[in-house]
Amino acid sequence: MSMQHARTTRFSPVADRGGRLRGDDGAVLVEFALAAPILVMLAVTMFEYGMAFRQENILENAVMSAARTDSQLSKNRLADYEALQQLSSAFGGLKRATVTKISIWKANSNNTVPAACKTSSQPGLCNFYTKAQMNTNTPVGFPGGSFGSPSCAGGWDAAWCPVFRENRDVVGADWLGVWVEIQYTSFTNLIPGMTLTMSEQAIYRLEPPFIGG
């Protein structure tokens, strides 16, 4: 009785005696080396724009909250100050983004902030604020005059003083807008010169005065 043994020959394409890759392995590594930078840039780009989208959401919510606060305070002497405090608190969550411009304007006939109000205060139309003014923890820039005769004279909000805004009835009440601009810079710095300018606005009607029963 005889037995025959089948010989199995195994081929290994890993490397030859000189350590060089053989078969498909070398081609796969070359293809990966070519594709890797592209994949990395795609991942970085998605991350950067994802973070930018998050900052824009923070901006939108902050502006809506500030405009709502200002409209509810209506003719209160510190209406703009409280709106700025809302912005300052909300912007604590911003990452790699900084506030550059803030405008609170009379939006009765302006659905968008007037161009002049994006750079300076305009008498009877808008108050322009800086990041430093927004971050002021005390209302030093909002002198109030006397209790019986409130005034914005010499204040940061003198151009469109809250005490002179109209809130007497639903038909004739002023509309108030808040506009804010921020600049976002790259997290990773792998995308050279990536700086995005974002802005949001919100408009509310001034609330009528409370009449107690």
C-alpha positions in Angstrom: 0.0 0.0 0.0 1.5 3.3 -1.0 0.5 6.8 0.0 1.1 9.8 -2.1 1.5 13.2 -0.6 0.3 16.3 -2.4 2.7 19.2 -2.2 1.2 22.6 -1.6 3.3 25.5 -2.9 2.6 28.9 -1.2 3.6 32.1 -2.8 4.3 35.1 -0.7 4.2 38.5 -2.5 5.4 40.4 0.5 9.1 41.0 -0.3 12.1 39.5 -2.1 15.5 39.1 -0.6 16.3 42.7 -1.1 13.3 43.7 1.0 11.5 45.1 -2.1 7.7 44.6 -2.3 6.3 42.3 -4.9 2.9 41.7 -6.4 0.0 44.1 -5.6 1.3 45.3 -2.2 3.6 47.9 -3.6 0.9 49.3 -5.9 -1.6 49.5 -3.0 0.9 51.5 -0.8 1.6 53.9 -3.7 -2.1 54.5 -4.3 -2.6 55.1 -0.5 0.3 57.5 -0.4 -1.3 59.5 -3.3 -4.8 59.4 -1.8 -3.9 60.1 1.8 -3.3 63.9 1.5 -6.6 64.3 -0.3 -8.5 62.4 2.3 -6.8 64.4 5.1 -7.7 67.7 3.4 -11.3 66.5 3.0 -11.5 65.6 6.6 -10.0 68.9 7.8 -12.3 70.9 5.5 -15.4 69.1 6.9 -14.2 69.7 10.4 -13.5 73.4 9.8 -16.8 74.1 8.2 -18.6 72.1 10.8 -17.0 74.2 13.5 -17.9 77.4 11.6 -21.5 76.2 11.3 -21.6 75.7 15.1 -20.3 79.3 15.6 -23.0 80.6 13.3 -25.7 78.8 15.3 -24.3 80.5 18.5 -24.4 83.8 16.7 -27.9 83.4 15.5 -29.3 82.4 18.9 -27.4 85.2 20.7 -28.7 87.9 18.3 -32.3 86.7 18.7 -32.0 86.7 22.5 -30.5 90.2 22.5 -33.2 91.7 20.2 -35.9 90.0 22.3 -34.5 91.5 25.5 -34.1 95.0 24.0 -37.7 94.9 22.7 -39.1 93.7 26.0 -37.3 96.4 27.9 -38.6 98.9 25.4 -38.2 102.5 26.7 -36.1 101.4 29.7 -33.0 103.5 30.1 -30.7 100.4 30.1 -32.4 98.5 27.3 -29.3 98.5 25.1 -27.0 97.7 28.0 -29.0 94.6 28.9 -29.1 93.5 25.2 -25.3 93.8 25.1 -25.1 91.7 28.3 -27.1 89.0 26.6 -24.7 89.0 23.7 -21.6 88.9 26.0 -23.0 86.0 27.9 -24.0 84.0 24.8 -20.7 84.6 23.1 -18.8 82.9 25.8 -19.3 79.7 23.8 -17.6 81.1 20.7 -14.4 79.3 19.6 -11.8 80.9 17.3 -14.3 83.6 16.6 -14.4 87.2 17.7 -17.1 89.9 17.6 -16.2 92.8 15.3 -19.4 94.9 15.0 -22.7 95.4 16.8 -25.5 97.7 15.7 -28.9 98.3 17.3 -31.1 100.2 14.9 -34.6 101.6 14.3 -36.0 99.1 11.9 -39.4 100.7 11.1 -38.6 101.0 7.4 -35.3 99.1 7.3 -35.5 95.3 7.0 -31.8 95.2 7.0 -29.3 97.3 8.9 -28.4 100.5 7.0 -24.8 100.5 5.7 -23.9 103.5 7.7 -24.9 101.8 11.0 -22.4 99.0 10.3 -19.5 101.4 11.1 -20.9 104.2 13.4 -23.9 105.4 15.3 -26.4 107.5 13.3 -28.6 110.2 15.0 -32.2 109.0 15.3 -31.4 105.7 13.6 -28.9 103.4 15.3 -26.4 102.9 18.1 -23.1 101.2 17.0 -21.1 99.2 19.7 -17.7 97.5 19.9 -16.7 94.2 21.4 -15.1 96.2 24.3 -18.4 98.0 25.0 -20.3 94.7 24.9 -18.0 93.2 27.5 -18.3 96.1 29.9 -19.7 94.6 33.2 -21.2 97.8 34.5 -23.4 100.4 32.7 -20.7 103.1 32.9 -21.3 104.0 29.3 -25.1 104.5 29.9 -25.5 107.5 32.2 -29.1 107.9 33.1 -29.8 111.6 34.0 -32.3 112.0 36.8 -35.0 109.5 37.9 -37.8 111.8 36.8 -36.0 112.9 33.6 -33.9 110.0 32.2 -31.4 111.0 29.5 -28.9 109.4 27.2 -26.7 112.5 26.9 -23.1 111.5 26.7 -24.0 107.8 26.6 -23.0 105.2 24.1 -26.7 104.9 23.1 -27.2 108.7 22.7 -27.8 108.5 18.9 -31.0 106.4 19.3 -31.9 106.8 23.0 -34.1 104.0 24.4 -36.2 106.5 26.4 -37.3 108.2 23.2 -38.4 105.0 21.4 -42.1 104.6 20.8 -44.0 101.7 22.4 -47.4 103.2 23.1 -49.5 100.9 21.0 -49.2 97.9 18.7 -49.8 99.9 15.6 -47.4 102.8 16.2 -44.7 101.0 18.2 -41.1 101.1 16.8 -39.4 98.1 15.4 -35.9 97.4 16.8 -33.2 95.4 15.0 -30.0 93.9 16.4 -27.2 93.1 13.9 -23.8 91.5 14.9 -20.8 90.5 12.8 -18.1 88.1 13.8 -14.9 86.7 12.2 -14.1 83.0 12.4 -10.5 81.8 11.9 -9.3 78.3 11.2 -8.9 75.8 14.1 -6.2 73.7 12.4 -4.4 76.3 10.3 -4.1 73.6 7.6 -6.2 75.7 5.3 -4.1 78.8 4.7 -5.9 82.1 5.2 -9.2 80.6 6.1 -11.2 83.5 7.7 -15.0 83.6 7.5 -17.0 86.7 8.2 -20.5 85.9 9.5 -23.4 88.2 10.4 -26.9 87.8 11.7 -29.8 90.1 12.5 -33.1 89.9 14.3 -36.0 92.4 14.4 -38.7 92.7 17.0 -41.5 95.2 17.7 -41.1 97.1 21.0 -43.4 95.7 23.6 -46.2 98.0 24.8 -46.0 99.3 28.3 -47.3 97.1 31.1 -50.5 98.4 32.6 -51.2 97.0 36.0 -54.7 96.1 37.2 
